[in-house]
């Protein structure tokens, strides 16, 4: 039988000097008894995986709106791919794999329905703006219940990694930086895969110099980017890609924004207008009719205000729930 204390001691032998050690965690906002078998970071990973917000990622769009086919990525499959890439990197660099996995599993908990378009429209409608990384932290700290307390009471290291997996701020742990890189490695490459599958782009459209430098297929590109990050980080002593690979990865990312993420082949104006109208109308409806909100949401109104609660409610919706709710509220039954 292996107890938590032994796992914590093993980390000092197995992990690198720069890795984040479980026993040295900054802890939780609310102190609680330690688990007999799991480290704090293992517990955080488990809490995230067992959360309702994590399960809802299954039905949230990654890039393609209402895709026809079983093999397109969702927000959940994206999360799993990020986690696997991040764990490989963490293990290779002798970093804390449990912390890395916990951050990866939680990094997109706050994403809206309808992918980044949903985020854009909710940001436009909500007076205080909206960023999915900030909302992911809010899910962890406030919206998901752990026992009788609000929030999952995660460790500071996991919360920091979730908040700073994107945006201007950087994580203060090397494990958080690994997830930040892994997120980009994952989405650029799996979105290419999905775009090729639905003929939005062809292989000949992809920048030839990027293909030559990074690899001509999904497997080679991920392997080359992961290998570069591991080797360069090991040499430099900090989590970073080589300048060359980073340049070509960012060039490929720019190509994807121009030809896929903002492509009217993927998201036609009329479809985007429908999504924007749906989010705006749902927001206005619940702001004007707070009694129509679920009871657990209504309880937050005295603490956070109606707009914040409405924002939380819409951000937590899956694509299909938002569509069905919109029909129920706004489409006359006789019209169906």
N, C-alpha and C positions, 0 to 999 in steps of 0.2 A: 504493500500500500504506500502510495506517495502522497504526502501531505503538502499543504501550501508552503510551509516553512522550507521544506526541502526544495521545492520548485524555485522559491526565491533565492536560496543559496546557490542553486545550480546556475542561475543567471550570471552570477559573478565569475563563474568558471568558464561558461560557454560563450557568453556574449562579449562583444568588444567593449573597451573601456568607455567609448562614447555612447553606447546604447543606453536607453532609458531602463532603469531597473525597477521592477514592480515594488520592491521594498522601499524605494525612495520616492514613490509617487507623492505628489502634492496633496493627494487625498480628495475627499468628496466634500461638497457643501454641507451635507448633513452626515455627521459621523455615524457609522454603523459597525456592527460586529463583523469581523473577518470571516470569510468562508473557510471551512476546514480543508478543502481540497483545491480550490481554485485561487489564483492570484486575482488581484483587483482588476487587472486588464482583461483577464479571461471572463470575469463576471460581467464586465461592461459589454464585451462582445455578445455574451449570451442574452443580456437584457435587450440589446438592440435587435437581435435576431427574433426574439419572442415578442417584440412590440407589434402593435397594430399598424403603426406607420410603416414598418418594414414590409409587412405583408401587402400593404396597398401598392407598393412599388411595382408589383406584378402587373397592374392594370394602368400604369402611367406611361405615356408616350416617351420614347427616347428622342427620335427625330421624325419618323414618318407617322403622319396622322392617319389613324384607322387603317393600318396596312393590311393588304390581302396576303395571307400566308402565315405559316406557323414559325418561321425562322427569323423574323425581324426582331431586333433587340427591343427590350422594354427597359424601364428604369431599374428593374430588379436584375435582369441579366447583365446590364451594364455594371451594376454594383458588384455582382459576383466576379465579373472579369477584372474589375479594378482590384478587388481583394486578392485574386489569384496572382496577378502580376506583382502587386505590392508585397505579398508574402514571399514570392520567389526572390525579390530583391532584398528584402529584410533578412531572409535566411542566408543568402549569399554573403551579405555584409556583416553577419553576426549581430544584427540589430534585434530589437524585441518584436518577435513575430506576432505575439498576442496583442500588443498595443497597436501594431500596424493593421492587423485584421479588424480590430474594434473600430478604428478610425474609418477604414475603408467601408465597413458595413453601415456606418452611420452617416457617411458624408452627404448623401442625397435624400435624407429622410424628409426634408422640407420642400422638396420639389413639387411644383404645381402639376395639375393635369395639363395635357397638351404640350409638354416639353417646354423649351425655352420661349416659345410663343406665349404660352400661358403665363410664364414668369414676366414677360415683357408687358402683357396687357394688365396683369394684376399690379405691376409696378406703376403703370400709368393711371390706374383707377384709385389705388390706395394712396391717401394723402401723404403718408410717411414713406412711400416707396416700398419696394419689395426686392429682396435678394435671397436666393434659395439657400445660400450658405448660412445666412443669419437666421432664416426660418428653420433650418436643420438644427441649429443650436437651440432654438426656442422649443422645438419638438422635444429635444432631449431634456431641457431644463424645466419646461412648464407643461406641455400638452399631453405627453404620455405619462400615465400614472404608474408608479412603482409602489405596490402595496396601497397604503392609505395616503401617501404623499404625492404631491404634484411633481412631475418630472421623473426621470430615471435615476437621478442622483449619480451621474457618471463621474469618473475621475477628471481632474482638471486637464490632464494630458490628452485624454480622448476628446473632451469638449474643444480644446484648443485646435486639435487636428481637424475636427469637423468644421469649425468656423473658418479656418484658414486654408482649406483645401483649394480654394480659389479666391480671387480678389487681390487687393493690394497687400494685405498682411501676410506674413509668413509664419508657419508653425514654429514653435520653439524647440520641438523635439525632432531628431533625425527621422524618426518613424513617420511623423506628420509630413515631412518633406518628401518622403518616399511615396506616400499616398498622393500628394499633390502632383508629382511626376506621373505616377501610375494612372491617374485619372485621365490625363491628357494622352498618354500612350494608348490607353484602352479606347477612348471614344473616337480619336482620329481613325484608328485602324478598323474598329468594328463598324463605324459609320461608312467607311469606304466599302466594306464588304456588303452592307445593306444597300448602298447606292448602286453598286454594280448589279446586285440581285434584281433590282427593280428597273434597271436600264436608265437610271437618271444620268449616269456617266458610263463610259466604257473604259477599258484598260488603256486604250490609246490616248484618252483625255488626261490621264494622270501625268504630272510633270516628269519628264524623262530623267532629269538629273536627280530628283528625289527617289525615283525607283532604282536608279543605279547606285545611289549612296545608301539607301535604307533597305532595299529589297523589293522584288517584283510581286510578292504575294503577302498575304496577311501574316502567315506564320513567320516568314523571314524578317518582315519589318519589326514585329514585336520582339523577336529574338535579338535582332541587332540593336534595337533601342534599349532593351533591358540589359544586354551584355555591356553596351557602352556606359550605361549609368553605373553598373556595378564596378566595372574596371576603373572608370574615371574617378568614382567616389573613393575606391580603395586607394588609389594613388594620391589623391588630393587631400584625403582626410575629411572631406565634407561631401554632403549629398548633392551631386551635380553631374550633368551630362558634359561631354566634350563640346566645345564651341561649334565644331563642325556638325555633329549629329543634331544638336539643338537648333542650328540654323535650318537644316533641311526638314526637321520635324515641324518647326514653325512655318516654314514655307508651304508644307503640305497642309497644315492647318488653315492657312490663308486660302489655299486652293479650295478646301472644303467649305469654308464660309461663302466664298464667291459662287461656287458651282453646285453646292448641295444645301447647306443650311439656309441660304437666302434664295435658293432657286425656286422659280415659279412652277417648275415641273414637280417639285416636291410639295410645295404649299402654294396653291393657287390663291390669288387675291380674294376670290369669293369665299373660299374656305376659311382663310384667316379672318375675314370680316365676320363670318358666322361665329367663330370662336371668340373674337373680341366682343361681339354683341352678347353672346352667352354669358361671358364672365362679368361684363358690365351690368347686365340685367339681373343676374343672380346677386351681385354685390348690392345693387340698389334695392332689390326686393328684401333681402335680409336686414339691411340697414333700416329700412322703413317698417319692417315687421319682425322685430327681434323675438317675439313669442313663437315664431315659426322655426327658430333655431333649435337644434337638439338640446335637451336639458343640460348636458354636460358643458355645452358651449355657453349657454345662458348664464351659468354660474360664474363665468369669467367676466361678465360685463361690468359689474361694480369695480373690479380690480383693474381692468385693462381698457375699458371703453368699448362701445359698440363697434367702431370701425376695426379695431384690432381683432376683435372676436370674429367678425365677418371675414376678415382677411384670413385668419387661421382656418376657418371653416372651408372656404373655397380652396385654399392651398392644399388642404388635406384630401380633397376629393380625387377620386380616380376619374379617368376620361369618361368611362361609361356611366358612372354615377352622376357626373355633372350633366351629361346629355339626358339621361333619364329624368333627373330632377327638373331640368329645364322644360322638358316636355310636360311633366306633371303640373308644373306651375303655370306655364304660359301657353300651352297648346290646348285649345278647347277639345274636350273628349269627342265631340261629334265630328271633328275634323280628321280623326285618326282613321 
